[in-house]
C-alpha cells in the first residue's frame, strides 16, 4: 500500500495527463460527432437551450477574476490598516482565500488560452451546419488563430467552473463533493447547447483541476491557506527599552 501511494504521488501528473490525452483523442475520433449531433437534434432540448445558455454566463472567468482580486485588495488594505486587531487578522485570512480563488481560475485560464491558440479547433456549429447542408462534415483546425470560432479546444467555461468549484472545495472540504458536482454540471451545459465538443469539456475540466492544484501548492507552501492567521509576536520588553535608551 505504501509503495502504491508513493508511486501515485510521484507519477499522478504524467499518468493523469496521459489518460486525459488518450480520452480526448478517442472522443475526437469516435465520440464528439455523435454527441454533438444528438444534442443538436434533440427536440426537447431546443426549448431550454436559451435558458441553459444563460446559465453558462456564470462560468465566464472575467467576473470571478475581477471580483476575487478586487475583494483581495480591499481586504489586504483593511488588514494593513487594522494590523494585529481581530478585524485585521480576519481581513488578512479572507484576503488570502480570495486571492487563492482568483489564482486558481487564472492558472487554469492561462493554460486554456495557450491551448486554444495552439490547437485552433473549430466549434461544433461549423461541423453541424456542414452536416445539415450535406457538405463535408470534418473537423477544421486553424492553429495560431485569434478567431473565436477556432477556439473550441479546450472549453474555457468548463475550466472556470471546475476551478471555482475546486477552489471552494479546498476552502470548504465538507462541501467538496456537492461543489465539484455543481462545477462539472455547469461545465457540461456547454456540451448540451453544442457550444463545445465532449473532448473540449474533458480537457477544460482537467485544466481547471490542475489550476486549483497549482494554486494550492503555492499557497500551502507559504502557509497562506491556514484556517487562522496568527498575530506577529510582540517585541521583548528588554529589547524595546534598550532601543529607547539608545
N, C-alpha and C positions, 0 to 999 in steps of 0.2 A: 504493500500500500504506500509506504514512504517513497519507494523507488518510482512508483507511478506518479505520485504527487510531485516529486522533484522533476520528473520528465515533463509533466504538463506545465510546470512553472517555467521551464526553460524553453519549451517548444510550442507553447499555445499560440503565439503570434504567427509564426510561419504556417503552422497547421491550420489555424482558422482562416488565414488568408488564402491558402491553397484550396480549402473546402469552399469558401465563398466564390473564388475564381472559377472553380470547376462548375459550381451551381449556376453561376451567371452564364457561362459558355453553354451549358446544357439548355438553359432557358432560351438563350438567343437562337440556338439551332432548332430546338424542338417545341418549346412551350409558349414563347412570347406571342407568336402569331395567333395561336389557338385562344389564349386568354383574352387578347385584345379583341378578336372577333366576337367572342362570347359576350363580353360586357358592352361592346358597341351595338350589337343587335338585340340584346335582351330587352324585350318590350317593357317589362315592369320597371327597369332602371331609367328609362327615358324621362319619366315624370319626376324622379327625385334627383337627377343629376345636377340640376341647378342648385338645389339645396346642399347637396354634397360638395359641390364646388365652392359654395360659400364657406363651409366649414374648413376647407383646406387653406383658406386665407389665414387661419390661426396657426398654420405651420410655416409661415414665412419668417425667415431668420431676422430680418431687419428690425422688426418690432422688439423682439426679445433681446437683441444685442443692444439697442439703444436704451431700453428700459433697465436692463441689468447693469450696464456700465454707468448709466446716469444715477441710478439708485446707489451704486457702489461709491461714486464720487461724493454724493451728498452725505452718505453715512460716514465716509472717511473724514469729511470735513467736520462733522459733528464729533467724531472720535478725537480728532486733533484738538478741537476747542475744549471739549469736556475732559480730555486726558484720562485720569485714573478714576473718575467718578463711575457710578453704576451705569449712567447713561452712556458715557464714553466707551466703556468696555462692551456694552451691548451693541453699540453702533459699530465698533470695530469687528465684532463677531459676525454681524449680519452683512457688513460691507464685504468681508472675505467670502461669505457664502454667495452673495450676489455676483461678485467677480468670478467665482468658480462656475456658476451657471453660464455667465457670458463667455468665459474661456472655453467651456465645453462646446458650446454652439459655434464659436469662432474657429476652433480647431477642426471640427468636422466640416464646417462650411468652406474653409480654405482647401481642404483635400477635395471636396466636391467640385469646386471651381476649377481646380487644376485638371481633374479628370474630364470634366465636361469639355474643356478646351482641347485636351489631347485626343479624346475619342471622337467627338463631333458626331454623335449618333442622332439621326432624325427622330422626331417624335412620332407616336403611333398614328396621329391623324394623317400623316403623309402616306403611310402604308395602307390605312383603312380607306382613304379616298381613292388611291390607286386600285385597290381591290374592288371597290364598288363600281368603278367605271371600266373594269376589265383590263386595266393596264398592268404592266409588270409590277408585281407586288413584292419587291425585295427591299431589304433594309438599305438605307443610304447613310454612308458615313462621310463626313466632311471635317476631317481633323483641322485643328488650329483655326476654327471659325468662331467669331463672336456672335453669330446669328443665333437668336433664342430658339429658333426652330431646330437647330442642330446641337442642342444641349440637353438631350434626354437622359443620357447615362453619366453619372448616377442621379437619382432623384434628390434634389436639394430639400424638398419638403419632407421627405422621409428621414433624411439625416437630421434636420432640425427637430422634428417630432421626437425621434428616439433620443437625441442628445439632451433635449429638455427633460424628457421623462427619466432618462438615466441619471442626470444630474440631481433631479429632485429625489430619485430613489436612493442616491448616496446620502443625501441630507436627511431623508425620512425613510429609513430602512424598513420600518414596519409596513409602509405602503408601497414597497418596491414593486410587487407583482401587479397590483392594480394600475400603478403609474406606467409600468412598462407595457402592459396590455393596451392601455389607452393610447400610448405613443405609437405602438405598432399599428393599432386600428386606424388612427388618424392618418398614418403614412400610407396604409393600403387603400384609402379612398382615392389616392392619385391613380391607382391601377383601375379602380372601378369606373372612374369617369374618363378613362382612356387618355389621361394626360401623360402616363408613363407606362412602360412595359414592366412585367413582373421582375425581370432581371435588374431594372433600374431601382425598383423598390428594395430588392435584396441588398444590392450594393450600397444604397443610401442608408439603410438601417445599420449595416455593418460599420460604415464610416461614422455614423452617429455614436455608436458604442465605443469605437476607437477614440473619438474626440473626448468622451467622458473619461475614459481610462487614462488618456494622456494628461488631461487637466487634473484628474485626481492624483496621479503620481506627482505632479509638480506641486500641488497644494499640500498634500500629505507629507512630502519630503521636507517641507518647511514648517510643518505644524500649523498650517492655516485652516485645517478642517476640524480642529478640536472643538468639542462641544461647549467649551468655555474659554474665555480669554483671561489670563491672569494679569493683574496689575504689576508693573515693574517694581522690583524690590526697592524700598527706600534706602537712601544712603545712610551708612552708620553715623551715629551722633558724633563719635570721636573725630571722624574724618571731616564732618561738617564744621565742627568747632575749630579744627586745625586750619581749614581753608579760610575761616573768618578771621582768625588771628593774624594770618599772613597778609 
